Amino acid sequence: MNQQRYYSLDVFRGATVALMILVNNPGSWAHIYSPLGHANWHGCTPTDLVFPFFLFAVGNAMSFVMPKLQNAGDAEFWSKVIKRTLLIFGIGLFLNWSPFVKFSGTELVFKPWEMVRILGVLQRIALCYFFASIIIYYGKSHIALFVGMMILVIYWVLTYALGAAGHPFSLSGYFGNSIDQAILGVSHIYKGEGVPFDPEGLTSTLPAIVQVILGFLVGEYIQLKGKNYEMLAQLLLTGVVLIFVGYIWDFSFPINKKIWTSSYVLYTSGLAMLSLGMLIYLLEFQNAKGKWSHFFDVFGKNPLFVFVLSGFLPRVLALLRWVDHTDEKGEPVYTSALPWFYEHVCKNINSDLRVGSFVYALSIIAFFGILAYYLDKKKIYIKV
């Protein structure tokens, strides 16, 4: 296999991390531009592309590592995959529980385990990485593709057959919700939809595994074919085909991120291929590198570390609070560094509050971009 270095893959991975941080850190969730919000249920916004793109990038990276693991043998494979899976899952659980204390009035109290969400973005990455690695390691490429397609079909059948009659693809009718509640417990499930429902639940993780498999197959393919226009044309054509099939499947199995439908997997994977293809053309063929590509590249050098820190740091800073003003009843209203920055700086930029919220998100991205640049300059790479 031709293991040429693809700078475009690094930029693609880094861009997904940067965008994940951007959409997760608005100044106010009540004031965001529609492309920066998730679809309410069915449908797909630009924000709904970020997570599947990252899983696709995980598969891309795996295509460079898997040959080494296959040459090293079963013992080395299981050792590395299990350790990495447990580490990523554990970090995700740590992030959900952190900073382990919360304010109750003016007192800090311990955040009990009963309030901790078990699953999340990093936990899904860990599980998808684990099962995709096994399928690819033992099945090789052609069998992995077959298994992936079977997973998508089986998930479709299960969602329809086991879901509520008449509305199996709805929030209340989705079959996986009862399974997640039974296994994880209601107290450990996300409740942001107004009811206990986890968008990174166990059952909806099943089709997400296929996102990693497709990313692996694309990474393997571009290495086998090398940097030429035939490879690029076939990559773009395959992306268009997957988008088309995803659209057709949408009529019977709606594109939906929150239950990670099979049509959503194909649709977003097709868009990932088109995006990657454009980056390959610009960066590998046209050598259009510059400050824009380097900005995303440095995010890709420490992707999980920067992402985890972007979730952990605001929670820690929130513990360092002070009285900002008093309300109408004379009660103190507390603030901390980041909320103060939004309320007193960003929010006042424009009467359209979406502008201030977006500026705040860009400020967060700038901060972590500077951090990622510093780590890269010092050759500090924190592998997870």
Helices and strands as residue ranges (DSSP letters): H 7-24, G 34-36, G 46-49, H 50-72, H 74-97, E 101-104, E 107-110, G 113-115, H 121-162, H 175-184, G 186-188, H 202-225, H 229-250, H 262-279, I 280-285, H 291-301, H 303-317, E 322-326, E 332-335, H 337-344, G 346-348, H 353-377
